[in-house]
Amino acid sequence: MTAAQSSASRAASRAPSRTTVDEYGSLVSVRPTVSPQRLLADLVPPRHFDDARFATYRANPRHPSQGATLTRLEQVAAEIAAPAPTGLRALLGRRRAAPAVYMDGGFGVGKTHLLTSLAHAVTEAVGEGSAAYGTFVEYTNLVGALGFLPTVDALATRRLVCIDEFELDDPGDTVLMSRLLRELADRGVALAATSNTLPDALGEGRFAAEDFLREIQALAGRFEVLRVDGEDYRHRSVVTDADPLPEESVRSTARTRPGAVLDDFDDLLAHLATVHPSRYGALLDGVELVALTGVRAVTRQEVALRLVVLVDRLYDRDVPVLLAGVDGATQRALFTDEMLDGGYRKKYFRALSRLGALAQEGRRLAGA
């Protein structure tokens, strides 16, 4: 199956189960529903990385760890794709543990490009359905929809399970994910993950529960840590504190673009509170441009975290954004200084980095 055919197949599996956005032109009017089958079908690399391959990753020679990680992941892909021993060799041979790698690095250094390249390499070598790819939140949502053992059974059919941006929003979710990964590793499934923190340091400074830290340390022992140094490539060309666009420019651009939606920022934030985060992807079915007016600083953390999930889904789908702010608010001012200095700061900075890239494309569409 070609990359184009694969994209078409995924698009078909994600057909919106609601009235199309063209009728409303607003995300606030959409009430998406998502079946467990769709949650499984959606465990593929995001559209933004359809073309990501090891050959297209440009390792920066000033940061040797990038090239070293690329080489190691190519080896991991070959290990995963290698056929299992059969017959006498299988009886006499010692069972080899499936590889588990954990990429640690800052924002925009190419970790997701590398992770999606690994998923694509395994899929191309073994076949469709051999690799599962999702974010931490998508996997916890899958467990919530299917139940723990059915999720293990479903994912155990894959050669590789990729987890992008391993997170620690909730100790219970992290323990759940730790158990899920242990079960999959015990069944011979290869694992690959990204994070902005070394796995044996996860949870430090945020949670003090001794058993929680012990759970994290046990999980850390499963992974080979690959450090990916470098600068945020998105910040090389994107200014995340750019001035907002005039509201009339945002409105007029949204009116002329197919698949555009236009919402008031506060209305959208209120709507997100009524939609489970597992459905934010479905919320964007058919959307080609998101235009927001009245963008301002978010002062409540639970609201900000929902916005982060939405930005991630927008970035996954390459959906440009148009932002019309109030009181001259810049993108960087979207989150308060307290949030940017707090326990979830890495999430917020990732969101700003990704939003900056999407807003730059939106400004281009608006002729700004």
C-alpha positions in Angstrom: 0.0 0.0 0.0 1.4 3.4 -1.0 1.6 6.4 1.4 -1.2 8.1 -0.5 -3.4 5.0 -0.3 -2.6 4.6 3.4 -3.6 8.3 4.0 -6.8 7.7 2.0 -7.6 4.6 4.1 -7.1 6.5 7.3 -9.2 9.4 6.1 -12.0 6.9 5.3 -11.8 5.3 8.8 -12.0 8.8 10.3 -15.2 9.9 8.4 -17.1 12.3 10.7 -20.0 10.8 12.6 -21.8 14.1 12.8 -23.1 16.9 10.6 -20.2 18.3 8.5 -18.6 21.5 9.6 -19.6 23.2 6.3 -23.1 23.4 7.6 -22.1 25.3 10.7 -18.6 26.8 10.1 -18.1 26.5 13.9 -16.4 24.0 16.2 -18.8 25.0 19.0 -21.7 23.5 17.0 -20.1 20.1 16.7 -20.8 17.2 19.0 -18.5 14.4 17.9 -19.0 10.7 18.7 -16.1 8.2 18.5 -16.4 4.4 18.6 -13.7 2.2 20.2 -13.1 0.8 16.7 -12.2 4.3 15.5 -9.9 4.8 18.5 -7.9 1.7 17.3 -8.0 2.8 13.7 -6.6 6.2 14.6 -3.5 4.7 16.2 -1.3 5.7 13.2 1.3 8.4 12.6 -0.4 11.8 12.2 -0.9 13.4 8.8 1.7 16.0 9.6 4.3 13.2 9.4 2.9 11.2 6.5 6.2 11.7 4.6 8.6 11.3 7.6 11.2 8.7 7.0 14.7 8.0 8.3 16.0 9.2 5.0 14.3 12.6 5.4 15.6 13.3 8.9 18.4 15.8 8.7 20.7 15.2 11.7 22.5 18.3 12.7 26.3 17.6 12.8 26.6 20.1 15.6 24.6 17.7 17.8 26.0 14.2 17.3 23.3 12.6 19.4 20.9 13.1 16.6 22.8 11.0 14.1 23.5 8.4 16.7 19.8 8.1 17.5 18.9 7.9 13.8 21.4 5.0 13.4 20.1 3.2 16.5 16.5 3.5 15.4 17.3 2.1 11.9 18.8 -0.9 13.8 15.7 -1.2 16.0 13.5 -1.2 12.9 15.5 -4.1 11.4 15.3 -6.0 14.7 11.5 -5.6 14.8 11.0 -6.6 11.2 13.2 -9.7 11.4 11.2 -12.9 11.2 10.9 -14.8 14.5 12.8 -18.1 14.6 10.9 -21.2 13.9 11.2 -25.0 14.3 14.3 -26.3 16.1 15.9 -22.8 16.2 12.8 -21.6 18.2 13.0 -24.5 20.6 16.7 -24.3 21.2 17.0 -20.5 21.1 16.6 -18.2 24.0 13.7 -15.8 23.7 15.0 -12.4 22.8 13.4 -9.5 24.5 11.8 -7.1 22.1 13.6 -3.7 21.9 12.3 -0.7 23.9 13.7 2.7 23.2 13.0 6.0 24.9 13.9 9.3 23.1 14.6 12.2 25.5 15.2 15.7 24.3 13.8 19.2 24.1 11.0 20.6 21.8 11.4 20.6 18.1 14.6 18.5 17.9 12.9 15.9 15.7 11.9 13.2 18.2 8.4 12.8 16.6 9.9 12.7 13.1 12.2 9.9 14.3 9.4 8.1 16.1 7.0 8.3 13.1 9.9 7.2 10.8 10.3 4.1 13.0 6.6 3.3 12.8 6.6 3.8 9.0 9.7 1.6 8.6 8.1 -1.3 10.5 4.8 -0.9 8.6 6.6 -0.9 5.2 8.7 -3.9 6.2 6.0 -6.0 7.9 2.7 -4.7 6.6 -0.3 -2.5 7.5 -1.4 -2.9 11.1 2.0 -4.0 12.4 2.7 -0.7 14.2 0.5 1.3 16.6 1.2 5.0 17.1 -0.5 7.4 19.5 0.0 9.9 22.3 0.0 9.0 25.9 -3.5 10.4 26.2 -4.8 8.5 23.3 -3.7 5.2 24.9 -5.2 6.0 28.2 -8.4 7.0 26.4 -8.3 3.6 24.6 -8.1 1.8 27.9 -11.1 3.8 29.1 -13.1 2.9 26.0 -12.2 -0.8 25.7 -11.1 -1.8 29.1 -7.6 -2.9 30.1 -7.4 -6.5 29.0 -9.1 -5.9 25.6 -6.7 -3.1 25.0 -3.7 -5.3 25.8 -5.1 -8.0 23.5 -5.7 -5.5 20.7 -2.2 -3.9 20.9 -0.5 -7.3 21.5 -1.2 -8.1 17.8 1.2 -5.3 16.8 4.9 -5.7 16.4 5.6 -2.1 17.6 3.7 0.3 19.9 4.9 3.9 19.8 4.0 6.5 22.5 4.6 10.1 21.6 5.1 12.5 24.5 4.9 10.3 27.6 3.1 12.4 30.2 2.5 12.6 33.9 -0.8 14.5 34.2 -2.1 12.0 36.7 -0.4 9.4 38.8 -3.2 6.9 38.1 -2.8 7.3 34.4 1.0 6.8 34.6 0.6 3.6 36.7 -2.0 2.4 34.2 0.4 3.1 31.3 3.3 1.5 33.1 1.2 -1.7 33.6 0.1 -1.6 29.9 3.6 -1.3 28.6 4.8 -4.1 30.9 2.1 -6.4 29.7 2.9 -5.6 26.0 6.7 -6.1 26.6 6.0 -9.5 28.2 4.1 -10.5 25.1 7.0 -9.6 22.9 5.8 -6.2 21.6 8.5 -3.7 20.8 8.1 -0.3 22.5 9.2 3.2 21.5 8.4 6.5 23.2 9.4 10.1 23.3 9.5 12.5 26.2 11.1 15.7 27.3 12.3 14.2 30.5 14.5 11.1 31.2 12.2 8.3 32.2 13.9 7.7 35.6 13.3 11.4 36.5 9.6 11.4 35.6 7.4 12.6 38.4 10.2 14.4 40.3 9.2 17.8 41.6 5.5 17.1 40.9 4.3 14.0 42.9 5.8 12.7 46.1 4.0 9.4 46.4 6.7 6.8 47.0 4.9 4.0 45.3 4.3 6.2 42.3 8.0 7.0 41.9 8.8 3.3 42.4 6.4 2.5 39.5 8.2 5.0 37.3 11.6 3.6 38.1 10.4 0.1 37.2 9.2 1.4 33.9 12.4 3.2 33.2 14.4 0.0 33.5 12.5 -1.3 30.4 13.9 1.3 28.1 17.2 2.1 26.3 17.4 5.9 26.6 18.4 7.8 23.5 19.3 11.4 24.0 18.4 13.8 21.2 20.0 17.2 21.7 19.5 20.3 19.6 17.5 23.5 19.1 13.7 23.8 18.4 13.7 23.8 14.6 10.3 25.5 14.7 11.7 28.5 16.5 14.3 29.0 13.8 11.7 30.4 11.6 8.6 31.0 13.8 8.2 33.7 16.3 5.8 32.4 19.0 5.1 35.9 20.4 3.9 37.4 17.0 1.3 40.1 17.2 -2.3 38.9 16.7 -4.1 39.5 13.4 -6.9 42.1 13.0 -10.2 40.5 13.7 -11.6 41.6 10.3 -8.7 39.9 8.5 -9.4 36.7 10.4 -13.1 36.8 9.6 -12.7 37.6 5.9 -10.0 34.9 5.5 -12.3 32.3 7.2 -15.2 33.3 4.9 -13.2 32.5 1.8 -11.5 29.3 2.7 -13.1 25.9 2.2 -13.4 23.9 5.4 -12.7 26.9 7.6 -14.4 27.3 11.0 -14.7 30.5 13.0 -15.3 30.7 16.7 -15.0 33.1 19.6 -12.1 31.9 21.8 -14.1 31.9 25.1 -16.9 30.0 23.4 -14.5 27.4 22.2 -12.9 26.9 25.6 -16.3 26.4 27.1 -17.2 23.9 24.4 -14.0 21.9 25.0 -15.1 21.3 28.6 -18.1 19.4 27.3 -16.2 17.2 24.9 -13.9 14.4 26.1 -10.3 14.9 24.9 -10.4 11.6 23.2 -12.9 13.2 20.7 -10.9 16.3 19.9 -9.5 14.6 16.8 -13.1 13.9 15.6 -14.0 17.5 16.4 -11.7 18.5 13.6 -13.0 16.1 10.9 -13.2 18.0 7.7 -11.7 21.2 9.1 -9.0 22.8 7.0 -8.6 26.1 8.9 -9.4 27.2 12.5 -10.0 31.0 13.0 -10.4 32.3 16.5 -11.4 35.8 17.7 -11.0 37.3 21.1 -7.9 35.2 21.9 -6.6 36.0 25.4 -4.6 34.6 28.3 -6.0 31.4 29.8 -5.8 31.7 33.6 -7.3 28.3 34.7 -5.0 25.3 34.5 -7.7 22.7 33.6 -8.8 24.9 30.7 -5.2 25.4 29.5 -4.5 21.7 29.5 -7.6 21.0 27.4 -6.3 23.7 25.0 -3.0 22.0 24.8 -4.7 18.7 23.7 -6.6 20.6 21.0 -3.3 22.2 19.7 -1.7 18.8 19.5 -4.6 17.5 17.4 -4.4 20.6 15.2 -0.7 20.0 14.7 -1.2 16.3 14.0 -3.5 17.3 11.2 -1.6 20.3 9.8 -4.6 22.6 10.3 -3.5 26.3 10.1 -4.9 28.7 12.7 -5.8 32.4 12.5 -5.7 34.2 15.8 -7.3 37.6 16.5 -6.3 38.7 20.0 -7.6 41.1 22.6 -5.7 43.9 24.2 -2.7 43.3 21.9 -2.1 39.8 23.5 0.6 37.8 21.8 0.8 34.1 21.4 3.3 33.7 24.2 0.9 35.4 26.5 -1.7 32.6 25.9 -0.5 30.9 29.1 0.3 32.8 32.3 3.8 33.1 33.7 2.8 30.9 36.6 1.8 28.1 34.2 5.0 28.5 32.2 7.0 28.2 35.4 4.9 25.3 36.8 4.8 21.5 36.7 3.2 21.4 33.3 5.5 24.0 31.7 6.9 21.5 29.1 3.4 20.9 27.8 2.7 24.6 27.5 6.0 25.3 25.7 5.4 22.5 23.3 1.9 23.9 22.6 3.4 27.4 22.0 6.0 25.9 19.6 3.4 24.0 17.7 0.8 26.8 17.7 3.5 29.1 16.4 4.1 26.9 13.4 0.3 26.7 12.7 -0.2 30.4 13.1 2.6 31.2 10.7 0.8 29.2 8.0 -2.4 31.0 8.9 -0.8 34.4 8.5 0.4 33.3 5.1 -3.1 32.4 4.1 -4.3 35.7 5.3 -1.6 37.5 3.4 -0.1 38.9 6.6 
